[in-house]
Amino acid sequence: MTRLVLDGLQFAYPGGKSVLHGISAVADSPAVIGIVGPNGAGKSTLLDLIAGQRIPRAGQCTLGGQAIHQMPRDALCRQIAHVPQLVPADVPLTVEEVILTGRLPYGRGLFEQEEDHAAMEQAILRTRLTAFRGRPFGALSGGEKQRVLLAAAVCQGAPIVLLDEPSAHLDPENEAAMWELFRELQQSGHLVIVVTHHLGLAAQHCDRIWLLEQGRLAADAVPCDALEPARLERVFRVPFHWHQSAEGRVFLTYGR
Amino acid sequence: MAADPRRQVGSAVLVATFAALAIAAISPLLGGSGMDYGRLWRGESPDWEIFVNLRVPRTVLAFLAGAALSVAGALYQAVLREALATPSSLGVTSAAALGAVAAIALGSGEETGFPLVWAAALAGSGVVIALVAALGRVKRFTAFTLLLTGIALSGICTAIILLLHSLAGITRSFQIAHWLMGGIDAVEYPVLGWLAGAIALGTWWSIRQARVLNVLMLGEAWAAGRGVDCRRVTWQGFAVGALLVGSVTAVTGPIGFVGLIVPHLLRRILGPDYRLLIPVCWLGGGAFLVVCDTISRSVLAPVEIPVGVTTALLGGPFFVWLLWSR
């Protein structure tokens, strides 16, 4: 089991106001955790801190008892794979080449080793990208690109996968497929932490929700508790409603 | 990078090596003043001396300069993820030129050769590195900021060069103008040895970082998530590029265009993999400048055209054709 501990995390951008005010939470693998909240609540910043890409002003984020921002970069990236919100659209690499970038934390030699290629083959199979493997990354659709980036994160072999709004530009079919992949990763022992604005999908697919409000953790609970309508209305300033379909499925809507 | 990159890199480097060696071997035999190849073969004067003391060092210098400028161009384009990043656009060439021009303008007149001008040119490019490093300590910089800073620095350096030029006496003014035209001249073998050492160091670092440069194509955020210290790589890449460009500029004067067209040309032909691109840029850039220098000293002999004119006139139209033909 991998345990990630956020202990009183505070962060402020240089010369700017404070973004996070003492976030404390614990995440154990396997799980899918959704980080939700309004724009500017500090979701992506929190993800960057967990990824070790920013240094907290106070508090710390630890992995197996070790402060993340003090871990050597390659060692950290063997534990945490971070998929940022944006990568350049015109990357002149093929799908395979992009996926193999996930193996850099295992060695900086000029060429990848056999085990790197084996990890790539596994990642391609798991993300069902066999038909795309030789194609140019730049020619893929937004959904296909997201799958390739997720495959690279899988290829990285890290037990923790962080994703920043991975389904922001996806159609419903690709979005559903993406969340299924998160579930598959969880079933194979990963801790998946996803920043998302899709509260309904987060409620449906996440084991736990971290709800951020102006840099503070407004809720850390299972979806039906964290996404309680009165709390959501306070945080997002718009009314939310839970509904139940005839088949018994629950879903969340918002608006007046 | 995909299908057996070892074989792909190996065969491309082998072909490029043979081509570059062939060009480098033929070039010293060609030139404006006719050479008696029989006397050269028998090692007789003056052809043997012309060959060994003038033609060969000139070809070696052209090769080293082209190799260094091409690798520096590819390196800048990689670390800054900017197609227009070149030694010239980043201010490194201008800073090195300013150092050299200052040495010529303010020196005693007898010290305008190696090593004073070289040291001054290296110091000029070193100032750019120090400035960028200082800015980086004060504020987090992006690749784009670095590029804009370079363009501004280039403008400032050019202005100071013009000022020094206008204040210099007639002799110095002529020396400055001649040096600023840039060109390949025969230099002594020890100078070539120093230059080769500096270029080997810069090229070795660039090849060692090739996989990291590949990952940087996906942006800083992605590279950071694969363990790359982007700020460090950018800063180191900038410094290594300055070493390459500063060393060459010190000996040859400013030669533009090579750092732009050779990497882009080879990227179009061979693809974006820096493990392949950097060694082939070294070989291809070297061969390209040897060809340009051979043309420069042959077509209007005994008048020599500045090599920068030939690189632009020969490479420019071909580069534009290549860009528009795909």
Interface residues (C-beta under 8 A of the other chain):
Chain A: P14 A51 Q53 R73 D74 L76 C77 A81 H82 V83 P84 Q85 L86 V87 P88 V91 P92 L93 T94 E96 E97 V98 L100 T101 G102 L104 P105 R108 G109 L110 F111 E112 G134 L149 Q156
Chain B: M1 A2 P5 R6 R81 K139 R140 I207 R208 A210 R211 V212 N214 V215 M217 L218 G219 A221 W222 A224 G225 R226 G227 V228 D229 G271 P272 D273 R275
